[in-house]
Amino acid sequence: MRPHHATPNLLLVAVTLFCVALAFGVLVAATSFNALSLRLMPTDRDAVLITHVHDGAFFSEPGPRWATVLKAIGIAPPGAGRPADWPAPIPITSADLLPEPDSLSSYAEYDAFLARQSALADVIAADAVELYLQDIFTQEEFTSVLHTDYRDVTTLTDGFWLQLLTGVASLLIAGWVWALRPRHVGPIMFMISAIGLTLSTATSAIYANRELALPADLYAVLVPINHLGVVVFALAMIGLLLSYPRQLVRPRWFWLLPVIGAAYTVFDTSHVELGLGPSQLYVFIALAMLGILAAIALQWRATRGNPPDRAALGWLGLSVVAGAGAYTLLGAAPILLDTPFSLPQSHVTSVLVVIYAGLALGLSRYRLFDLGEWSYRVLFYTVGALVLLALDASVIYLLNIDAAPALGISLLLVAFVYLPIRDWIWRRATTRRAIAQDELFSAALDVAFAPSPAESAARWQALLRRLFDPLQIIETGPADSQPQMGEDGLSMQLPAVAGAPPLRLTYPFAGRGLFSPNHLKLATNLVSLTERAEEGREAYMRGVGEERRRMARDLHDDVGARLLTGLHTADETTRPTLQAALSDIRAIVSGLSGEEASLDRVLAETRHEAARRLEAAEIILDWPLPEAEIEAIQLDYRLHKALTSAVREIVSNAIRHSGASRFTVTAGLSPGHLALHFADNGKGMPSEALAGETAGFGLRNLRHRIEDIGGHLTLAAQAGSTTITLDIPLVLTPHTPEPGVLEPPDPLNSPA
């Protein structure tokens, strides 16, 4: 029978409940002892100054107030008199407020500190405490009896909350990662490091943020746990960096880490004096930091040539160095070097949360521990369940109503407050350049039905840039027929599609992320849609070709044969018209069959036809033959049809309207263009005809015909002369839709 493994949600809920229980236990421990309800501050003169008296403190007048020195405390005598054997008050010094006793330089000082703490704690445990005070302005000394009570939660310092939240937040983040990969060495080490950090911060939060004193027995429990947490954190961090992103040592060697930790713990709790006393812990912290740096250096060397691992190491290493390095410099170094530092130890500890916050931010960008965006979904849904429970409990407690109505109110709050906020955060955190499925289909059609293969390839690359925003798109050799993801998500290989060669996309989302299985699925669907659209277009073009060839055969075999018969029986007046009709039929048949005509042949036939027509109208044609042989240029049917029709229309206008006796044509050839300049010595055209405002002359249709193929028409008229210039491209441009035909939709990469 296969074992049933816990789901990530269940594991994360268990970690969260443990954190809640731990926080509750720390709060109970911090408020389980009597307090003076005073906020105390050490001074440079070895005195302790009262800076605040908390609300609810009950004392005799004159009572303690701001800017009063607390000189000593003692148990208040039961009556008006003081028995002769009554214990003497205990003087208070600034050393009594030392946050971390392990910063002392010898165990003798450490034992003396604990003895004073125990004595002071015994005094505060009494129901009434006598305070010996001195006003710092008048130097007046006086006493006040304070009735003690358990410490209130509201009197806990900001340092307490910082340390508690640092441990809980680190454990939650590490627990989140571990819940998603509970059997991987890296997440296990990361979780162990968080457990160590939480042990250290939770215990330090109690004794480092005490009001004045705690029992020595409590120190005997909390301080070793604190040191154990530091050792566990440091060794787990080294183990993490020895196992991730590359496994540098075999897993069985990790047993050395608990052995080292146990050996140091025995050494530490035995109070072996080596000249540093309890502060030798900070020597271990400094050495552990060197070990962390060495592990990072080894990983840096092992990940060379592997960008994904190097990127993950860079982010994780930066987080570890920033957090642990800052703690070493701000916390351990001042104690080892005996240099004063104004930032309290309780605040310094909070910099360690940088390690865990940095990893949380790096999960989506670098897929640390092979986790992706789905890890955030697990976290959000788990938090949602906990928010629901917390709201339910709060409504029951605060409003004092039954469980059923409270659950209903909580569900409404979660549905209308938490879920919208969570979805907004999710969209902000994971938004990518995505398109809807219907738009994806439109994009595939837009690529497949581009007017030319080059335009189709350009649109394909533009679509890929919109979807994945890669830093590089590289043409490659033959590739598989399906997209493939490589280099742990750093690149994606695409097959040849839409006239584009096989492409390799690298560094997606401007280098800020990696390809995921969802991205691979999207690319596969896109390739499939585009290929289907291309197949449909090719089938359509085959059908069009077949129909055109059928029409060409019918024109050639039927209409052409009848015109040829008529040509042999026609008189001299009709024969030129039939010859021109046969020439048009041949051109149409060639165009329908997809044949191209050479430029020199088209010009020769057009010149011959123009000469014959002008000669019949008694107009002299001056169209010199080219001095050099025209290079072999093939014209598409639309081009040579537009050229011959335009020349025919211009010649017709000259015959009908110019009254000229001479017609001159000059041809000029430039790269990609043919220029024909027409001139006559006639009466010229009226201004209305030049503007295309008259029904005659056919100039409007002539201009549309030339512009339809991407050319340009220029008209000019003077007294006794008309000039027309045609600028015709030699390569067909994509067809411009006729007026009234909708433009194709903008491609998806359009700025609009």
N, C-alpha and C positions, 0 to 999 in steps of 0.2 A: 504494500500500500504506500503510495507516494505521500510524503509529508506535505502539509498545507502551509505554505509560507505566508507570513503576514504581508498585507498590502502596504504600499508607501503611505497611504492616508492613515492607516491604523498605527504604523510605527511613528509617524509624525505626531499624531494625537497623543500617543503614549509619552513621547518626549515632551510635548507641551504640558501635559498634566504633571509630569515630573517637575518641570520648571515651576509650575504654579505651586506645587507642594513644597518645593525647595524655598521659593520666595516667602511663602507663608511661614515655614519653619524658621527662616532667618529673622523675619519680623517678630515672631514670638520670642525667639532667643534674645533679640535686642531690647525687648520691652518687658523682660521678666525680672528685672532688678530695679530696686528703688533708685530714684534720681532726685537731684536737688532742684530741678526745673530751672537751671541756670545755664547760660551760654558763657563758657570760659575761654580766655585767650592768654597764652603765655607772653611775657614781656622780656625785654633784654636784661632787666634787672633781677631775673630769677623770681619774679613775682607772677601771680595769676590774677588777671583782671576780669571782672564781671562786665560783659558787654550787652547782656540782655537777660531779662527775667521773664520767663514764659508765663502765659496766662494760666490761671488756675493754681499758681503757687500760693501756699498759705503759710504766713510767717508773722512773727510779732514785730511791732514797731519799736524803733526804726528798722525797716527791713532792708534787704540788699537792693541796690539800684545801679543804674548805669554808671560806669567810671568809678566803681568801688573795688578795692583790692581784697581778695579773699586770702587772708593770712593763715587761717587754720580752721579745722573743723573738729568737733568732738560730740560725743553723745550727750544730749541735754539731760541734766539731772531731773529726777521725777518731781521734786517740789521746789519751794522757794530757796531752800538751803542747798549747799553742795557738800556731800559726805567727804570726809577726809581722804578716804581711799578711792575716790572717784577717778576714773582714767583721765589723764591729761590730754588736752587737745593735740592733734597731729598737725604740725606745720605743713602748709601747702607750698610747693615750689613748681617752677615751670617744667621741671623734669617729670613731674607726675602726669603731664599731658602729652608725653612722648607717644606719637601714634604707633610706631613700629618698634617694639622692644628688640627685634632682631637686628636693629641698626647699632646696638651697643657694641663696644669693642672688646668686651671680655664677659665670660660667663659669671664672674663675681658681680659685675655691675648688673647683669641680667637677673641674677638671684635676688640682689638687693631691691631692684625695681619691682619684682613680683611680690616681695615681702611687703613693701610699702603699699602696693596696690591692694593686697589682701587686707591690710590693716585699715586702709581708707574705705574699702568695700564693707567691712564689718561696721564701721561707723555709720555709713549711709544706710545700711540695712535696718538701723534703729528707726522707731516711729518718729522720733523728734531729734533733730540735729542742731547743735549750737554752732552758729557761724561767727567767726572772729573776723571783723571787717575793718577797713580803713578807707576814709574818703581821700582820694588822691589830690583834691584841691585844698582842703582844710587840714589834712593829715590827722583828723579826728579818728580815734579808734572806738569801736562800739561792737556790741554783739546782737545777734538776732536768732531766735529759735524758729527753725523751719520744720514743718511737718511733712515728711517725705511720703511719696507714693510711687507706684510703678511708672516707669517712663512712658510718656504718651507718644504715639506714632508721629504726631505733628511736630515733635521736638527733635526728630531724627535729622541729622545734618545732610546737606547736599552731597557731601562725600560718601555717606552711607548709600544714598540712592544711586549715585554714579557707579559705585562698585557693584552693587546688587544688580543693576540693570546691565552693566557690562558683562557679568557672568551669565545672566539669563539670556541676553541677546545673542551672545556667542554660542551658547549651548543650543538655542533654537535654530540658528543658521546652520551650525554643524549637524544638528539632528536632522534638519531638512535634507542636507546633502547625503547623509548616511542612510536615511530612510529610502532614498531613491537608488542607492547602490550599496546595500547592506553587506555584501560579500566581497567587495573590492578593497584591496589593501589601502589605497589612498584615502577614500572616505572613512574607513575605520580609524586610520591614524588621525585624520582631521577631527573625528568625533572624540577620540581619546584626548587630544590636545584641548578641546573645549571643556571636557570634563575636568581636566587639571586646572584650567583657568578658572572655572566656576568654583571649584573647591578653594582656590586661593582667594578669589575676590569675595566669596560669601563669608568666609571666616574673618578675613581682614575687615570687612564692612562692620562686623560686630565689635571687635576690640579696637580698631584704629579710629573709630568714630564714637567711642564711648564718651559719656559726659565728663567723668573724672576718674572712676576706678571700677575694676571688675575683680571678682575673686581669682586668686592664683590658680585654683583648681580648673576654672574655665580656661585660663591661659594655657594650662597644661594640655588641654584637649585641642583648642583652636590653633595654636601656633604650629604644632607638628602637622596638623591637617593642611595648614597654609603652606608649609614648606613642601609637603608631599605634592600638593597641587602644582607648585612651581616646577618641581622636578618632572612630574608627569607631563606638564605642558611642554617643557623644553625638549625632553626626549622624544615625545610624539611628533613635535615639529621636525626634528631631525629625521625621524623615521618617515614622515610624510615626504620630505624632500629627497629621501633616498629611494622612494618607491614611485614617485610621480613627478613629471610625466613619463619618465623612463624608469624601469626597474633596475636600479644600480647594484643591488645586493640581493641575494636569494632570500626568500621569506624566512627560512629557518634561522638566519642570522639575526632576525629581529628579536629573538629571545634574549640577546645580549642587552637590549635596552631595559627590560624590567630588572634584569640582574644588576645593571649599573644603578638603576633607581633604588632598588632595595638596599644595595651596599651603601649608597650615600645616605639613605634615610636612617639606617642603623648608626652610621657615623654621626649624623646630625643629632639624633635623639640621645646619643651617649654623651653629648657635651664634651667631646675631646677638644682640649685647648691647644690651638696651634698659633696663638697670638692674635687671632682676629675675633674670637668669640663667636656669637651667633651671626655676626655680619659676614662670616665666610660663605653664607648662602649667596651673597652677591658676587662672590668669586665664581661660584658655580654658574650663575646667570651669565656672567661675562664669557666664561668658557663655552657655555651652550650657544651663545650668540656667534662665537667664532665657528662652532660646529655647523650652525645653520648656514653661515656664509660659505663654508667649505662645501657643504652639500649642494648649495646653489651653483657654485663654481663647477662642481662635477657634473651637475645636470646641464649646465650651459655647454660644457664640452661634449656631452653625450648627445645633445639635441642639434648639433650643428648639421646643416643640410636638411633639416626637417622643420619647415616653417610653422606648421600647426603646433608641434610640441614646443618649439621655441617661443611662439606667441603665448601659449598657456603658461610656460615657465616664467616668461617676462612679467605677466600680470600677477601670478601667484607669488613669485619671488619679490616683486615690488611691494605687494601687500604685506608679506611677512617681514621684509626688511624695514618697511615704514613703521609697522606696529611694534615688533620686538626690538628693533634698533632704537626707536624713540624711547621705549621703556628702559632700555639699558643705559642710554645716555642721560635721561632725566631722572631715573630712579636709582639704578645701581651705582653709576659712576660717582655722583656726589657723595654717597656713603663711603665708597671705597677710597676716594681721594680726600675725604673729610672736608668737603667744600660746601658752604651753605647754599641752599636752593629754596626759593620762595614757594614753589608749587608743592602742595601737600602730596604725600604718597598716594592717598586715596584718589586724587585727581589724575596722577601719573598713570595709575593702573588702567584708566579708561582708554588710553591710546591703543591698548591691545585689541580693542574691538575693530580697529582699522583692518586687521587681518581678515576677519570674518565678513565685515561689510564689503571689503574689496572683492572677496571671492563671490559674494552674492551678486555684485555688479558684473563680474566677469563671466558668469555662467552663460548668458545669452551671447556675449561677444566672442568668447574664446572656447565655448563648450567645455569648460573645465570638468574633469571627471566624466567626459562624454555625456554631459547633460545638456539639454536644449531648452526651448521655450516651454515644453510640456512640464518641466519641473516647476515653473511658476504657476501653472494651472493647479498642480497638486497643492502647492502652498496656499493659493487663494481659496480653494474649496475647503481646505482644512481650517483656515482662519475663519471662513464663513460659518462653519459648524461651531467653532468655539465662540464666535461673536454671538451666535444665536443662544448658546447656553448661558453666556455671561449676561446678555440682555434679559433673558428669562429670570435668572436669579436676581438681577438688580430690580426688575419690576416687582417681583414678589417681595423683596426686602424693603424697597423704598416706598412703594404704594400700598403695601400690606394687603394685597388681594390674592385670590385663590390662584392655584397653578394653571388651571385651564384658561381663564382670561389673560393671565400673564403670558402664556405661550402664544396666544393669538396676537397680543400686542407686539411681542418680540418678532413673530413672523412678519408682521406688517413693517416693522422697522427694518428688518433684514431685506425684505423685498423691495422697499421703496427708498432705502437709504444706502445700506451696505452694498447690495448688488449693483446699483447704478454706479456707485463710486468705484467698485472693484472693476467693472467693465471699462470704465473710463481709464483707470490706471493701466489695465491690460492693453487697451488700444494704444495708449501713449507709449507703453514700454515695448510693444512688439509690432507696431505698424510697419509694414513693408510696402513696396510698390506692387500692390496686388490689383488684379482686375477681376470683374465678375465673369461667370462662365459664358453669359451671352456676349459680353464684350470680347472674351477670348475667341469665340467663334468668329466674330466680326473681324478681329485682328488677323486670324488665319486666312480669311477670305481676302482681306486687304493685301496680305503678302502674296498669296497665290495669284491674284488677278491684277498684279502690277502690270503697267504697260510694256515693260521690258525686263529681261533677266537681271540686268544690272540694278534696276529700280527695285525688283523683287528682293534681291540679296541685300540691298541697302535697308529696305523696310524690315527685313528679318533681323538684321543686326540692331536696328533701332528698337524693335520690340524686345529683344533680349536685354538691351540696356535698360529699358524701362522696368522690366520685371525683376532683374537681378542686379543691376548697376555694378557690373564687374569692372575692376581696374584694367583688365586686359581681355581682349578677344583675339585669339591667335588662330590663324589658319593652320590646319594639320593635315597629315596624310589620311589614307583610308581608315575609317572608324566603323564600329559596330552600328547596326541599323537602329539601335535604341540608345538613348542617352545613358551615360555611365558617370557615376560620381567617383572621384579619386582624391588621393592625398588627404583622407580623413575630412572631406568636405571643403578642402581648399580650392578644388577645381571641379569642373563638370565638362565632359566630352559630349558633343552633339554631332549627329550624323549630317551628311550633306542634305540640305533642304532649300527649296525655293531658289535655285540657281546659285546658292552660296556653297562653298566647299565645307568639309567638316571643320567645326570650330571647337576651340577649347576656351571656356570661360574660367578665369582665375580671380581670386580675391573678391568675392561677391560683396555687395552692399558697401562699395567704396572701401573695402578692406576692414569693415567693422563687424563682419560675421562670417559664417561658414555655410555651405550648402547643407541642407537637411533632407531627410527622406521625403518630406512634403514638397520641397523644391524640385527634387528629382521627379516626383509624380507629376507636378505641374509641367515640367519640361517635356516629359513623355506624352502627356495629353496634347500639348501644343504641337509637338512634332507630328503626332498622329493626325490632328485636325488639319494641319497645313498640307500634309501629304495627301489626305483625302480631297482637299480642295484642289490641289494640283492635278490629281487624277481626274476630277470632274472637269477641270479646265481643258486638260489634254483631250478628253473624250469629246468635249464640245468643239474644240478646234479640229479634231479629226472629222466630225460630222460636217462642220463648215467647209472643210477642204473637199470632202466628197461632193457636197452639193455644188460648190463652185466648179469643180471639174465636170460635173454633169451639165451644168449650164454652159460651160465653155464648149463642150462637145456639141450641144444642141445648136449654139450660135454658129460654130464652125461648119457643122454638117448641113444644117438646114438654111439658116439665113445667109451664111456665106456662099453656099452653093447657088441660091437663088440670085444673089447680087452678081455673082460671077457670070451666070447665064445672061442676066440683063445687060451686063457690060459688053458682051459680044454682039448683042443685037441693038445697042443704043446708038443714037446719032452723036455728032460731035458736041452738041450742046449738053446732053445728059451725061455723057461719059465721064467728065471730070467729077461730077457729083457722085456718081457711083464709085469711082476710084477712091474718093475721099471716104465714102461710107465703108468700103472694104478695108481701108487703112484703119479706120476706127474699130471695125470689127476685130481685126488682127490684134490691135492694142488691148481691147477689152478681153479677148480670149487669153492673151498673154498674162494680163493682170489676174484674171480669175484662176488661171493655172499656177499662179505664184511665180511666174517667170519675171526676170528683170531685164531691162534694156540698157545697152551701153549708151553713154552720153554722146559719143561722137555720132552714133547712128540716129539718135533722137534729133540732134541738131541738124544733121544732114537732111532727114526726112522733113523736118519742120521748115528748113530753108527752101527745100524744093517745092513744098506745097505753097508757101508764101510767094515765091517767085511766080508760080503758075497763076495764082489768083490776081496778083498785082499786074502781071503782064496783060491779063484779060481786061483790066480796068485802065490800061495805058498809063500805069505808074511804074517808074523805074525803081528797081530794088538795088540798094547798095549794101550788100551784106558780104563782106570779104571773107574768104576762106581763112581758117586759122593758119598762121605761119608755121607753127610747130605742131607735131602730132599730139593730140589730146591723150592724156594717160587713160588707161583702161578703168573707167569709173562706171559702175553699175547703178542704175537708178531703179528704185522701187516703183511699182505701177502707179501709185498715187502721185509720185513726183513727176514722172514723165507725162502722165495724163494731165496734170495741172499745167506743166510747161507748154505742151502742145495746144491745150485749150486756151491758155492765156495769150499765146502768140496769135492764134487764130482769131480771138476776139479783138485784139489790137489791130490786126490787119483789116478785119471787117469794118472797124470804126474809121480807119484811114480811108478805106474805099468809099464808105457811105457819106462821111461828114467832112473830111478834111479839104477836098478839092485840091489836093497836092499833086505835084508831078514827080516828086522824088520821095522815096521812103528809105531811111538809113537805119541799119541795125549794127550795133557794136557789141561784141561778146567779150567778157573778161572773166578769167578763172582765178580764184584764190582758194586757199585751203578750206575745204568744207563748203564753199559757196560758189554759185554761178551768177554773174551780173549781166543782164541784157539791157542795153540802152537803145530805145527807139526814138526816132525823130523824123519829122516831115517838114516840108516847106509850104504847108497849106495855111488856111485861115485861122487855125487854132480853135480851141474849145472855149465855150462860154464859162464864166465863173461858176454858174449854177451846176454845170456838168462836172466841173472839177471837184465841187463839194459833194457830188453824189445826190443832188436834190432834184434831178430830172429823171423822167422815166426812160429816156433814151440812153444811148451810148453803152449800156451794160457795165458801167464802171463799178457799180456797187457789187455785183456778183463777181466781177473780176477781182476786186479787192478781197472779198471773202474767200475766194478760191485760193489766192496766194497766201493769205494769213492762216488758212486752215492747215497748210503744210509747214508753217513756221517761217514763211517768207515775208517780204515787205514790198509794197508798191508805192512809187513816188510819181506824182503827176505835176507837170509844169506847163504853162502856156504863155506865149508872147505873141505879139503881132506878127502874123505870118509863120508861126511855128508852134508845134506841140511836141513835148518830150515826155516819155514814160520810161521809168527805170524799174526793172524787176530784180529783186535780190532773192534768189531761190537757194535753199539749203540742199546739199547733195546727200545728206543722211536724214532719213525720216525721223522726226521727233514724235513723242507720244501724242496720240490723237486727242485733240481738244474737242470736248463735247459741243454739239451744235446748240444754238440758243434754244432754251426751253428744256434742255436735258439736265437733270440734276447732277451737280458735281459729286464725285465720290467723297465719302466721309474722310475727315482728316485722319492721318495715321496716328496710332496711339502715342507716338513720340512727339506729336505736334505740341508746341507751347500752349496752344489754345486748350 
